[in-house]
Amino acid sequence: MLDFQEQLLMADGDQSIRVQKYLANQGVCSRRAAEKTIEAGGVSINGQTAQLGDRVLPGKDRVVYEGRNIRFKKPESITIALNKPKGFVCSNDDPYNDRTVFDLLPAEFSKNRLFCAGRLDVDSEGLLILTNDGDLANQLMHPSSLVVKRYQVWLKQPYPKERLSKLVNGITFEGERLKVEQARFLGSKTKETSTELDVAMHHGKKREIRRLFTALGYDVKRLKRYQIGRYSIKGIPKGAGISLQKSDIRKLFQYDEKL
């Protein structure tokens, strides 16, 4: 499974992974066993003795483990849409939180090494994409793809209609520019204030929606991502995940004009 640093590298187009992870992914041994073998000098990369922290490009670099050439086998592509409940972290391993989104997956996916293609914070819920397809994850996470994500936001204080443009125009908060692409009230369009909003954005800094409302003086009570592109979470029970077909994956990159 990819850690956060490797997801960042992937977002920048770097498909390399740590050699111990490569060996584990290819079913040679566990990552811990691979690390011990590396420390003992039993692994080489392109003829050079490997060190802990060395990275390899699967399918390009030649990796030898205890005299055996480990040929790259691309795993079957798996992509899952998960309805994430509040209280679960988007991490393969978090020492401060026992509950990760991977604990929600059915047993049939337990052998697959998946990672999050984009995240939701521990207090947020809704649509999350898990995959082992690095190219797909890169497309979904890279800002140039302009993948639109839609959220329902519930606030503790009523938000005035006249300030909706403030969300779209954006503000600078703690040195960062925070904004959304679209914002409207849920329900009746004639209301002058509302605690329920619908917003859309095609980027996403860490906790950006929460920080944006906080900076404007409003507290977020609940935040749910309900759609990515034209793919909706509708029909997926909370805490459940379903495998996506190619037609579903295409919807992730389609733009829905209607907010």
C-alpha positions in Angstrom: 0.0 0.0 0.0 1.2 3.5 -0.8 2.1 5.8 2.1 1.4 9.5 2.0 4.8 10.5 0.7 4.5 8.0 -2.2 1.0 9.3 -3.1 2.6 12.8 -3.3 5.3 11.5 -5.6 2.7 9.8 -7.7 0.7 13.0 -8.0 3.9 14.6 -9.4 4.2 11.8 -12.0 6.8 9.7 -10.1 5.8 6.1 -10.3 8.8 4.7 -8.3 8.3 2.9 -5.0 10.6 1.7 -2.2 12.4 -1.5 -3.1 11.0 -3.3 0.0 7.5 -2.4 -1.1 8.2 -3.6 -4.6 9.3 -7.0 -3.2 6.2 -7.3 -1.0 3.9 -6.3 -3.9 5.4 -9.0 -6.1 4.7 -11.6 -3.3 8.3 -12.4 -2.7 8.1 -11.8 1.1 6.7 -9.4 3.6 8.0 -5.8 3.7 9.7 -6.4 7.1 11.5 -9.5 5.7 12.5 -7.5 2.7 14.0 -4.8 4.9 16.1 -7.4 6.8 17.4 -8.9 3.5 18.3 -5.4 2.2 20.2 -4.7 5.4 22.0 -8.0 5.0 23.0 -7.0 1.4 20.9 -9.6 -0.2 19.1 -7.3 -2.7 20.4 -5.5 -5.7 19.0 -2.9 -8.1 20.5 -2.8 -11.6 23.5 -4.6 -10.3 24.1 -2.3 -7.3 23.6 -3.5 -3.7 20.3 -1.9 -2.5 20.1 0.2 0.6 17.0 0.9 2.7 15.1 3.8 1.2 16.2 3.1 -2.4 13.4 3.3 -4.9 12.7 1.3 -8.1 10.6 1.9 -11.1 8.4 -1.3 -11.6 8.9 -2.8 -15.0 12.0 -0.8 -15.7 14.6 -1.5 -13.0 16.1 -5.0 -12.5 15.7 -6.2 -8.9 17.5 -9.3 -7.7 16.5 -10.9 -4.3 19.0 -13.4 -2.9 20.2 -14.3 -6.4 16.7 -14.5 -7.9 15.6 -12.0 -10.6 12.2 -10.6 -9.5 10.3 -9.8 -12.7 7.5 -7.3 -12.5 4.0 -8.6 -12.8 1.3 -5.9 -13.0 -1.6 -6.6 -10.6 -5.1 -6.8 -11.8 -6.6 -3.3 -11.8 -9.1 -2.8 -9.0 -11.1 0.4 -8.3 -13.6 0.7 -5.5 -16.1 3.4 -4.6 -16.5 3.5 -0.8 -19.1 5.4 1.2 -16.8 6.5 4.1 -18.4 7.1 7.5 -17.2 9.7 9.9 -14.4 8.5 12.2 -12.3 6.6 9.7 -9.0 7.9 8.4 -7.8 7.7 4.8 -4.6 6.0 5.6 -3.1 2.5 5.2 -1.6 2.8 8.7 -2.2 5.5 11.3 -0.6 5.1 14.8 -3.1 7.6 16.3 -6.3 6.0 14.9 -7.2 2.3 14.9 -10.0 2.7 12.3 -8.9 3.2 8.7 -11.1 3.1 5.5 -9.4 -0.2 4.6 -11.0 -1.9 7.6 -14.4 -1.4 5.8 -13.5 -3.4 2.8 -15.0 -6.9 2.3 -12.6 -9.8 2.9 -12.4 -10.5 -0.9 -10.3 -7.3 -1.2 -8.0 -7.9 1.8 -5.2 -9.4 -0.3 -5.2 -6.4 -2.7 -2.8 -3.5 -2.0 -5.0 -0.5 -2.4 -4.6 3.2 -1.6 -6.8 6.3 -1.5 -7.0 8.4 -4.7 -7.8 11.6 -2.9 -8.8 11.9 0.7 -11.5 12.9 3.2 -10.5 14.0 6.7 -11.5 11.8 9.7 -14.6 14.0 10.5 -15.9 14.0 6.9 -17.9 11.3 5.1 -19.0 10.2 1.7 -17.6 9.1 -1.6 -14.0 7.9 -1.6 -12.1 6.1 -4.4 -9.7 3.3 -3.5 -7.5 1.7 -6.2 -4.3 -0.1 -7.1 -4.1 1.7 -10.4 -1.4 4.3 -10.2 -2.2 6.0 -13.5 -5.9 6.4 -12.5 -4.9 7.7 -9.1 -2.6 10.2 -10.7 -5.4 11.4 -13.0 -7.9 11.8 -10.2 -5.5 13.7 -7.9 -3.6 15.9 -10.3 -5.0 19.5 -10.4 -4.7 19.7 -14.2 -7.4 17.0 -14.5 -10.0 19.4 -13.1 -12.0 16.6 -11.6 -15.1 18.1 -10.0 -16.1 17.0 -6.5 -19.4 17.9 -4.9 -20.2 18.3 -1.2 -23.1 18.9 1.1 -22.2 21.1 4.0 -24.2 21.6 7.2 -23.3 24.6 9.3 -24.0 25.4 13.0 -24.9 29.0 12.1 -27.1 30.2 9.2 -25.2 31.4 6.2 -26.5 34.6 4.4 -27.3 34.3 0.7 -25.5 37.6 -0.1 -22.2 36.0 1.0 -22.4 33.0 -1.3 -20.2 34.9 -3.8 -17.5 35.1 -1.1 -17.1 31.3 -1.2 -16.5 31.4 -4.9 -14.3 34.5 -5.0 -12.3 33.0 -2.2 -10.1 34.4 0.6 -6.5 34.2 1.8 -6.3 32.4 5.1 -3.1 31.5 6.9 -1.1 32.2 3.7 -3.3 30.0 1.5 -5.9 30.9 -1.1 -9.2 29.1 -0.2 -12.2 28.9 -2.5 -14.8 26.7 -4.2 -16.0 26.8 -7.8 -19.8 26.8 -7.1 -22.0 27.3 -4.1 -25.8 27.4 -3.5 -28.3 26.7 -0.8 -29.9 23.2 -0.5 -33.7 23.2 -0.9 -35.6 26.4 -1.6 -33.8 29.1 -3.6 -35.8 31.9 -2.1 -34.3 31.5 1.4 -32.1 34.4 2.6 -30.1 32.3 5.0 -29.5 28.6 5.3 -27.4 26.1 7.4 -27.3 23.6 4.4 -25.2 24.3 1.4 -24.1 22.5 -1.8 -20.6 23.3 -3.0 -18.4 22.1 -5.8 -14.6 22.3 -6.3 -12.0 20.8 -8.7 -9.0 21.2 -6.5 -8.7 20.6 -2.7 -6.2 21.6 -0.2 -6.2 19.8 3.2 -9.5 20.5 5.0 -10.1 23.4 2.6 -13.9 23.6 2.9 -13.8 23.5 6.7 -11.1 26.1 6.8 -12.8 28.3 4.3 -16.0 28.4 6.4 -14.1 28.8 9.7 -12.2 31.8 8.3 -15.6 33.4 7.4 -16.9 32.8 10.9 -19.0 29.7 10.4 -18.6 26.2 12.0 -19.1 23.1 9.9 -21.3 20.6 11.7 -21.2 17.9 8.9 -19.5 17.5 5.6 -20.3 14.9 3.0 -18.8 14.4 -0.5 -21.6 12.9 -2.6 -20.3 13.0 -6.1 -17.1 13.0 -8.2 -17.5 14.0 -11.8 -20.9 12.5 -12.7 -20.5 9.5 -10.4 -22.8 9.7 -7.4 -22.6 7.9 -4.1 -26.4 7.3 -4.4 -27.2 3.6 -3.7 -24.0 2.8 -1.8 -24.8 2.2 1.9 -22.7 3.9 4.5 -19.6 1.9 5.2 -19.9 -0.2 2.1 -17.8 -0.3 -1.1 -18.5 -1.5 -4.6 -16.2 -2.3 -7.5 -16.3 0.2 -10.4 -16.6 -0.9 -14.0 -14.9 1.1 -16.9 -18.2 3.0 -17.5 -18.3 4.1 -13.9 -14.6 5.2 -14.0 -15.3 7.3 -17.0 -18.1 9.1 -15.1 -15.5 10.3 -12.5 -13.9 12.5 -15.2 -17.2 13.8 -16.7 -18.5 17.2 -15.9 -22.1 17.7 -14.7 -23.4 21.2 -15.5 -26.1 20.9 -12.9 -25.0 21.6 -9.3 
